[in-house]
């Protein structure tokens, strides 16, 4: 059978736009002689609609859109993802479904069995799990239609307590009993640089276990925090990847399930390059899908703002990025010059505004209230909050989305000022550890110097007091980031981390900083997710407690 893989970028709730894109690709597939074209999970609504799924008009619109798409399926079949109503008296109101469309109608409905509720996923909140397994039959082929997690019943993430079976049932075991010719998996699988490889491993294992070809269609694009990297594949019954679609962009390919021998896979790339491409896509889609085109950020001469500025220019173009240089009396001359040089290298608009007079004004007004106290964090934070006022003023006046530049290391330990340098509509580097920010800078400069070398090699500093360095209050980032990764991504205890050779006092200090700053992260901007455990709705911790 000739099957088209349509890897597309959808917008949540844009029924008109999503259906137009789907129908266009159905027509394109038909023109190329395909028998079947496959789209990703919840392609009709966009993934993930969250509590829009509780609105009747949203579901009715989805049903109308599916019927419209079905009308275009004449002389060709299509599999699309959409919610469908649960007609049973008991259970959740909806199923997460793959609809097989042909001859102008819905030929069959295949419902998702395994509903993830871990990390960023909360599908059981809205959907009823399937317990009725059936095969789609079309043009003398028997097709096992599965949805994302239905192939993920064995997961590395489930092995922390000695288990490799996360669910009670294996949909593929049930479907294999019905003698399918090949497997289709429609997916909305978010990018994660430290889990991307085992996604392929799972697909390969299923193909080998059941001796069946597997067609996996993922979406691409970003939906706020979530970034979808695409990478759809066709795997033969020997578990070999024969065809692989592009990463971080839309793609389309027609394959022959019975005779596809010539391999065509994507070139391999390192994890830093993948993070770089993911963040560019995340910035672009966050702005464009929100109806904006322009961004603003504060350029301090430090590495975080420098990397963020480059990513923004790559995503939006230099004409759509504006930066403010906002020095105080503690800002070094080389920081100002580094920021100016970067702005000129990127050919972006920059404005230099001295904030010291504003800071002095705040301190003068507060002096009667602060009388008899020593200068400290409160005075330092006035500088950060003054900068935030200027940046938000530009955002409000000219419609530029403010990009937050805080990295994951700082976010983890609370090294940021609420309502100051934590301002922003989206946190670009909030899931990137400081050590990886340096690697991103080196990747950006791999061919020519874009970020000034001094920005990369100088000791990191917030420059809120004389001679300040990050290491005055934090461990070296090489050490800090290793402890944070073990604690956050690997969810390890102090004992487990200590067994790896880290000092117990440093471990406990870092963990305390992470725990007591939960309230800051609760108020932070949404974070572009590039790891298996980002701060945000994928990591839910109590705001108060004593654990």
N, C-alpha and C positions, 0 to 999 in steps of 0.2 A: 504493500500500500504506500502511495506517495503522501507524506504527511508534512505539513508546514508548521514550523515553530515560530510563533509570533511573540517576540520579546519586546514589550511596550512599556511606556511610562504613562501612568494614569494619574488623574486628580480625583481625590475623594469627593464624592457627591456630584461630580460633573457628568451627569448621565448623557447629556447631548454630546459633549466632547469625547467621552470614552467610547460611546457607541459609534460615533463617526469614525474614530480611529480603528475600532474593531471591524466595522463593515468595510472600510477601505482595505484592510489587510485580508479580509475574506475574499474580496474581489481580486486582489493581487495574487492570492494563493490559487484561486480558480484559474486565473490567466496563465499560471505556471503549471497547470495540469495536476494540482494537488487534489487528493480525494478528501482530505481532512485537514483542518487548520486548528491549532491549539493555542489558547490564551491562558493567562495565569489565574491564580486564585483570586476570587472576588474582583475580577477585572471589570465587571459592570459598574460596581460601586466605588472601586479603589480600595486599597487595603491600608489601614484598618479603620472602619467607620465609627468604631466605639459606640457611644449611646445614640448616635443617629439611627442605629438599628432598632431602637425602641420607638421610633416615630412611624406611625402608620403610613403617612404620605411618602416617606422615604422608601418603605418596602413596596408600596403600590407603584411608585415610579420605577423601581428596579424591575418589577414584573413587566411593566409596560415596555421597558427598554429591552428586556430579553425577547419579548414578542417581536419587537421591531427588528432586532438582530436576526431572529429566526427567519423572518420574511426574506432576508438576503441570502439565506442558505438554500439555494436551489441549484442542483448540480454539484454541490459540495456540502460537506458536513463541517461543523465547528463544535469545539468544546469551550464554553465560557464559564467563568466563576461568578456566582451570585448567591445572595440569600434566598431561601425559599421557605414558605410557610409550613409549619408542622401542623398537619390536619388532625393529629391525635389529640384526644382530650387531655392527656397528661404530658408533662415535660415542657421544656422551653418552647417559645413561640416559633423559633426559626431553626432551620438547618443551614449549615455552610455547605453549599452544593456546587457540583460541576454539572452543567446542563449540556446534554448532547443534542445538538440542533441539526436537523436535516429535513429536506422536503418542505421547508417553510414552517416547521413546527418543532416543538420539543419532543424528541424521540425517546429520551430517557433521562432520569435524574439520579445522580450518584452523590450520596451525602457523605460528609466527612465524619469519620469514626473517632479519631484521636484528637481531642481538643486541648491544646496546650494551655496551661495556666501558670507556667513558670516564667521568670525573668520579665520580658516585655509583653508576654502574651497573657490574655485573659479571655479566651474564646468561650469558655464554659459560662461566662457571665451572660452571653447572648444566645448560644447555640445548644441544641440538643444533640448528643452523640448518636451516630447511626448504628443500627444493629441489623440492617437488611442489606445483604451483599448480592450484587447482581453485575452481570457483564453487559457491556454495550456491544451490539452486533451491527456491523455495517460492511457492505460489500464483501461478504463471506469472511470477515475477520471478526474475531472475538477479542474485545479490548477491555482490559482491567483498568478502570478509571479510578485514580486515587487523588487525594488532595493533601499536599505538603506533608504534614505530620504523620499521615497514614503509613508512610515508609520509614518513619523515625521512631519505631517502637523500641529500637535498641539505640541507646545514646551513651556517649562517654560521660555526659553530665549526670547520669543516673548512677554512676559507679562509686560515688563518695561513700556510700554505706554498704559497699560490696554487692550492689545490684547493677545488672546491665539491662534489665527489662523494666522499662518505665511504666508500661501499661499492662493491663490484664489480658488484652486481646491483640492479635496481630492481623490487621486487615489483609495483608498479602497472603497469609496462610489460608484465610478463608477464600479469597479470590482465586488463588492458585488451584483450589479444588474444582473450579469451574472451567479449567482448561483454556485460559486465554492465549492468544497469539503474541501479544505484547502488552506492556504496562505503560500507561500514561500517568504522569504525576504533575498536576498543576500546582504551582507554589507561589507563595509570597515569603521568600526566605531572606531576611535582612543580612546585610554584610556584617561580618565580624572578622577582623584580621587574624585572630587567634583561634578561630573555629572553621574557617573557610575550607580547609583541606579535608576535614572529616565529613563534610557534606557530600563531597565526591565519593569518599570511602563508603558511605552508607549506600549510595546509589549503585556503586560497583558491586558491593556485597549482595544487594538484592538481585541484581541481574545474574550473578553467579549462582546464588542459592536456588533460584527458581528457573534458571536456564532460560530466561526470557529477556528480550530487548526492553530497554527502559527509555522512554522519552520524557525528559524533565524540562518543563517550561517555567522559568522564573520571570518575575517582572524586574524592571529597572526603574531608576528614579528615586527621589526622596520624598517622604511624607513627614515633614517636621523633623523629629529626632531620627526616625528610621531611614536608613539608606539601603536601597536594594541594588545589588550589583549585577543582576542578570546572570550570565554564565550558564545559560540553558545548554543541555547536552543530549546527545543520542548515544546510548551505550548498547552494544550488541549483546547477544546471549552468552558470550564468553566473559563479559565484564570489561570489555575494552571500550574506552571513550573514542568514538569514531568521528563525531562532529561536536564542536563546541562553539557557542555564539560569543559575541564580544562581551566585555565587562564594562559596566558603568555607562552604557549607552544602548539605545534601541537597536534591534537587529532582527533579521528575518532569514529563514533558511528552509528549503524543501529537501527532505530526505526520503529515501526508499527503504522501508523497513525490511524488505526481502533481499535487497541487493545494494548494500552501501558499504563498500570495502575500503575506499580511499579515505584516509584519515585527514582531518583538517581541524586542528585544535589551536587554541590561543597561545601565544608565546608566554612563557613563565615570567613572573616579575616578583620582586621582593616585597616584603610587607610594608615598607615605608612608601614605596611607589603606589601600592594599593590604597594606603591611608590618604596619600596626597590626592589621588583621583577621587576617592570617596568624599573627601571634604569639599572639593571643588563642586561636585555634583550636589552635595548637601546645601551649600550656600546658594547655588543657582536656583535650585528648585524651591528652597524656602522662600526666597524673594519672589520669584516669578509666580509661584502658585498662590502667593499672598497678594499678588497684584502690584508688586513693587519692582523697580529696576535699579535703584541706586542705594549704595551703602555708605556709611560713615564709621570711622573708628578713631580712637586716640592712638597716635604714633609716638611712642615714648623714647625710641632708640634702643629698646630692649628686644630680645629675640622673639617673644610671644607676639607682640604687636606687629613685628616685621613679617613673621611667617603668615599671620592672619591677613595682612595687607596684600601679600603676594597671592595667596589663595583667592582673595576677593577679586583681584584684578584678573586672574585666570578664569574665574567664574563669570564675571560681569563685564569685563572690559575696562580699560583705564578711565574712560570717559564717565563711568558710572561709580567710581570710587573716590571718596573725598576723605582726607585725614586732617586731624587737628594736632598740632604740636603744642603742648600745654605745660611748659616748664614752670617750676617754682624755683625758689632760691637754692634748693638743694639739688636741682637738676644739673648734671655736669655738662660742660661745654661739648664734650665729645658725644654725649647722648643726643643733644640737639642736632649736632652736625650729622651724626649717623642717621637720624630720622629724616633730616632734610635730604641727604644723599640718596636714601632709599626712595623717597617720594619722587625725586628727579629721575632715578633709574627706571621707575615704573611709569613715569610721565603722568602722574596723577595730581589733582589739585590738592594743595596743602596750604594751611593757614597757621601762622604762629601767633599764639595768644598768651601773653604772660599772665599767669593766674595769681601772682603774689599779692597784688593789690586786693583781689577778692578774698584771698586767705587772710590777709591782714585785717580786712573789714570784719570778717567773721570772728577772728580772735579778739578784736577790740570790743565787739558787741558782747562777747562771752566773758570778757575779763572780769567783770564784777561777780559773775557766777563761779568763775574758776579761781578766784582770789584765794591765795594760801595753799594752792596745789602745785605740784611739779608738772611740767610739760610731759606728755606721754602719748599713748595711743590715740586719745581723743583728738589731740592737735594734729597728729599725722593723718588721721582719717579725714579731717577737714579738707586737706589737699585733694585726696581722692574724690571726695564728694563734690568739691568745687569743679573738678574736671568733668564729673558726671553731669553737672548742670549745663556746662557749655556744650557737651556732646548731645545731650537730649534737646537742647535748644535748636541745634542744627537739624536734628532728626525731625522735630516738630515743624520747624519753619519750612524746610525744603523737601520733606517726605523721604528722607534717607533712613533706611533701616540701620539701627546701631548694632554693630557686631561686637560681641563680648570676646575678649582675648585671653581670659583666664584659662590656664592649663589644668590638667587633671590632678597633678601633684599639689598645686595650690588649692584647688577646689576641695581635695581630700582633707587637707589639714587646716582649712579655714584661713589660708593666707590671702585674704581678699577683703575688701571693704564693702559691706552692704550699702546699697544706694550710692555707690561710688564706682570703683573699678569693676564691680559686679553688675553694673547696669548693662542692658543690651536686650535685644529681641531674640537673638540666637547665640549660643556659646559655641564658637567654632572649634576651639581646642580643648573643650571641657572633658573630653574622653581620651586626650593624648597626654601621656606622661612627659615631664620636662625633658628627660633624656631622649625621648623620641621627637620632641620639638627641635632639639639640636640636629637630629638626623634628618628631619624634614628640611631644615635650613641648608644642610649640606647637599641634599638632593636638589633643592632649588638652585643652588650654585654649582651644580655638577658640570655645566658647560661654560659658564661665565659668572662673574661676580655680580649678583643682583642685590643680595643682602650684604651690606658692608661687613668685611671680615671682622672688624672691631666689635660689631654687634654680637658676633658668634663667640668670640674668644674671651670677652670681658666677663668678670664675675657677675652673676645675676643680682640685681638690686631693685627694690621698689623706689629708692631715692626719696624717701620721706623724712630722713634725718641725715646729718652729716656722716659720711663714710659708711652708710648702711649697706650690708650685704645680706642676701637671703640666708646664708649659713650662720648668721648671728643668732637666728632663732630656729633654724631647721638643720637636720643632718644634710650632708652632701647629697645631691640629687641621685647620684649613682646608687647610693645606699638606700635613700628614702624610697625610691621608685621600686626597688626590689621588694622591700618590706610591704609597700602598698599593694603591689601586684599579688603577693602571696595572701594578703589579708582580704583584698576586695575581689579580685578575679577568682582566686583559688579557694577563698573562704576558709583559710586555715587558721588554727588557733595559735596563741603565743607559743605553746609547747612545740607545735609542728614547725613553726618558723624558726624557733631557737635551735632545733635539731639541724637546721641547714647552715648553722654557723653564725647567726646574727646575735648581737649582744642583747640580753634580756631587757635591760633598762631602756635601750633605744627602741626596742619593739613595743614595750608598754607605753612609752611616751608617744610614739607615732599613733598607736591604736587609740590612745586617749584623745589625741587631737582630732582623729577621724570621727570618733563618737560624739564629742562635745560640739562639733560644728555641723551636726545634722540640720539644725535650724537654718543655717545659712544656705545650704544646698536646697532646702525646701522652697526658698524664695528666689533661687537662681533662675537664670534664663534656661530655656530648653537647650539640651546638649546634643550635638550631632554624635550619634552612636557609631563607634567604629570597633568596639571590643565586645567581648562576651558579657561584660558586666559594667555598664555605664551608670553614672549617677542619673537619677531621674525616675521615671515610673517603672523602670526595670529593677530598681533596688529600693525596696520599701522597708524603712526602719522607723522605729518610734522616735518622736521628737523629744520626749522626756522619758527618763528611765535611769536605772543604775546598773545595768548589766555590764 
